[in-house]
Amino acid sequence: MKKHWKKYSLALMAVLLVVYVLGVNFPKSSVLAHKICSSWVAAQNELFYYEHHNALNERNVALAADYVVPTGTADKIPVLMYHYITPQKDNTEPTNNSIVNLEAFEADMKYLHDNGYHTATLQQLEKYVDEEISLPEKTVVISFDDGYQNNIIYAYPILKKYGFHATLFVIGSRIQSKTTVFDPHKTSYVSKEEMEASKDVFEYNSHTYNLHYKTLLHCGDDYAAGMNEASFIADDKIMRSEAGINTPYFAYPFGDFRMQMVYALKESGYRMAFTVHQGFVRPGDDPLTLKRLTVVSNTNIGELLNMDHDPDGTSPVAP
């Protein structure tokens, strides 16, 4: 009986080993194989985090539980996230949440101005997160991703009119050497000349040089190319040397990140990075995985800003 049991045990172990190998090397061969591969990757990520925990967290003050926000100052900061701005008449993709109608954007900025909001720089936000400074109770950070030319054509004059500051996370490889004639019906990107001329409103930070696309990373699934830390490190050197974007602030393409990439960011000199996870920024937050608030054309900006908790992944919309 013992002989048979041992034989069956060895056979079972052999089967499990085969399933495991299939799962890691051929993750799309079955649902089980994909699950095994995902579990293996999760275990690797957890081990990496455990091994680098101190290095990843040495800069995070992590005192949020004990920190008392001074009376009359902000206990949380909304970082508003925009992408593409266009007049409603030119918006051919009204269900695309990355495209915001110009009229809606202008209404958002008017609301901020009329209700006494202050716009913070990323340097100010960094000090706020590190609990070095407090900020006015009505403070926001305005951010744009990708570096579209329409941010300069449409958003810049409105921001300037209200005396607002904003940050633009640019894709370095798409920065134009010469300014192109703007066509609202075509996708175009900001030029070096436009960047220089708009620095009174915009600060320019990194969205990678050329890693804003998805590729197979593990388990046969597509992820942002920057999640491969070796690719990111090589790309970042080009971003700094060729694009001239030498900054400590970063936005993850598609919001995708894992601890290996967070570590690579830190080693590359980044001090603050933004995800697309929905929520506010608070004193003591991990500066390399900060949340933002997605704004779409029918977002009720007043409700969004006045939430007393992080949203559940969607921003409030007007009825």
Summary of the structure (lengths in Angstrom):
residues: 319
radius of gyration: 22.8
end to end distance: 71.1
largest distance: 86.1
contacts: 965
relative contact order: 0.14
helix: 41%
strand: 20%
